[in-house]
Structures are given as C-alpha cells and as structure tokens.
Amino acid sequence: QVQLQESGPGLVKPSQTLSLTCTVSGGSITTSYYAWSWIRQPPGKGLEWMGVIAYDGSTYYSPSLKCRTSFSRDTSKNQFSLQLSSVTPEDTAVYYCARAALDTVVAGNWAWDEYDYWGQGTQVTVSS
C-alpha cells in the first residue's frame, strides 16, 4: 500500500520560506496516472488545496497561492517537496501530502475523498 510521510521544520519565522518534503513508499511518484498534492488546514478552518505535481512532473498551483508556491520532486528518493515563500502567521496550518488520480484532479468537481492516500499531516507554525 502507498504511504506518505511529511517532514520538515515545525516552526518557521515570518518572511522565511516554509519547506516540507513528502516521502512516498509503496508506490512511485512517477507512476501513471497519479497526481500528488499539498493540502493544508489552518486552525479552525477547512482543508485548502495548494496544488499538485503530476506523475510527469507537471505542476499546477492554487491561484491564491501560486505566487508564493513551488513544488519540486526528487524521483531518485521518491519524494516531492513544497516551498512556500514569504510566510506569515496566516500560513500556520497542518500540512498534508496526498495522492489522487490525475484525471480526477483535472476534471474538477471532486471531493476530498478522491484523495485515496494521505500523510498523517505535520503542524507548521509561523511565529517569531
């Protein structure tokens, strides 16, 4: 079975870059036709889709975050990463990585349960 594990610092200072890595086991991030996402949940709020990196490395970012967001991947380590720049306390959230079928993400009108595998989430606090 596929397992995802988020890792990275739990505390980031304002104006710095938040960097997280998702390590995937039990499946390859290059396997057709899956997409790999970063999703976050601020305290007391709902899940927010941040974007996706597809099996072929193509990316798409949420319009509200795209100016600050960058995904990358290291296929040799079966990892993909998030960099969120210029963070503020409003970026404090639990950050998840998760997998869905690429066709589902592209089609739109999907529910969160379309993401079949999730990491456990990691708390990131932005504070000075």
N, C-alpha and C positions, 0 to 999 in steps of 0.2 A: 504494500500500500504506500501511497505517497505521503510523505511527512514534510512539513515546512517548519523552519525554526528561525525566528527573528533574532538578531543580535545587534548590539551597538550600545553606545552610552545612554544611560537613563536620564542624564541631566545635560542640558545644553544651554549656553548663555545666549541672551538676546543678541541679535545681529550675526551670530555664527551660523554655520551650516550643520544641519541635522543629517547624519549619515547612518543608515541602517543597512544591514545585509540579511537577505533571506537565503538560508541554505536548504536545498531540496534534496531529499533522499527518496528512494523507491520509484523514481521516475526522472526523466531527463527534461530539463527546461527547453531543450531543442526538439522535443517530440511533437510531431504534427498531431493535432492542430489545436494546441492549447495556448492559453494566454495567462500571464502571471501578473497579478495586481498588487498594488499597495492600497490599503484601505485604513482609514483612521476613525477613531471615535473620541471626540473631546468629552470631558466630564459633563454628564447630564444631557448629552446630545446624541443624535443618531449617527449611524455609520456614514462616512463620507468617502466616496470613491476618488482616489487620487490619480489613477491612470493604470496603464497596462503596458507590459512588454510581451510581445508575441513570441512564438517559438522561433521565428526567423529573425528576431531582434528588432523588429519594427516597434515603435512606441507611439502612444497617444496619451496625452495628459488632460486632466480636468481643466476646462477653461479658466476656472477660478484660481488655479494653482500653477498653470503651465509656465508662467514667467519665472517661477522660483524652483521648479521641479525638474529633476533629471534622473532618469533610470539608466542603469548600465547592467552589464552581465559579464560573468566570467564562466564560460562554458566548461573550462577545464576543472573548475571547482563546483560546477552545478549550482552556481549562486547568481542571484541578481540583487541589485542594490538601489537604494533610494538616497538622493541628496536633495534636501530642501534648504534653500539658502535664506539668509536674512530672516531668521526665525524671530518670532515674538511670543509672549506668553499665550497668545491665542492658538499657537501651534501645539500646546500641551495636549496630549491625547495618548490613548493606547493605539499603537500602530500594528497592523496586521499585514501579513502577506497571504495571498490566497490564489487558487487556481480555478479557472473556468474554461469552458470551450471557447475558442476564438470566435466561432460563428455566432455564439450566443451574445458575446460582448459587442460584436459588430452590428448585430441585428437590432440591439436596443430592446427596450421594454422587457427587461429581465428583473427578476427578484434576487435578493441576496442568496437564496438557497441554490441558485445556479452555480455558485462557487462551491465546488464539491470538496475541496480540501482547504483548510485554514491552518495557519500557525496559531500558537497559543496567544499571541499578542505580546507586545512589550510596551511598558509605560515609558514615555518620554516626557520629561518636564522641562519647560523652558523658563529659566529663572536666573537672575543674577545673584 
